[in-house]
Amino acid sequence: MKRIFFTFIAIFATMMTISAQAVLDLKVIQETVENEKEYFQDILNIFQNDDPLLRTEDIALVYYGHSFLPSYNAGNDSNEEALKNYVAQGDNNSIYATAKKILAYNPVSLNALFYAWRSALELNRPESESTSYVTKYLNILNMITTYGDGKSSRTPFYVINPDDQDHIIYGIFEIEDVKGRELDTETLCNIISIEPCPKFPRRLMYINVSRYLSHTAK
């Protein structure tokens, strides 16, 4: 994955702005998903249609809201495992088909969006299709970095799938030397030990995985 990410940095850097100004309220998101189902579906449809008027809070509702749905599986299913195997094999046809299958029930899967985009390019699919995948991918990553800066357990990056951590580490910050990962059981943050780099000049990065841990603990 790391090698593929580095081929993506030039595009990514021109489209991505990193800030940490918004406050993430998962309780409000949960209540919206559970009590305002039609509204949630409307926002999901807007996200799916790549509406340019989509707000950061709308993307947060779609991404984090997915973790409050009965269908949430935190990326642990046979299709996700198959996708990783096809990526390792470089089988673009199977990557493309499997990524699309995942997105049909998990439209916020960063792995599926990323590899759907990459395989669509390799297979010379219509430009509008690959653009749609990468737009969603970038929107989610931009949202995640808007709600946290990863500098402490008070302002971590929040993800709903452990695999999403690598999209932050390698895709956003181009971190090349990850020395270790340790879970803080009190804050439910993975503490990533890294070699400081220009885009993240610190030795520790904090990524909150509480939604995933809450789900797997059931």
Disulfide bonds with the S-S distance in Angstrom:
none
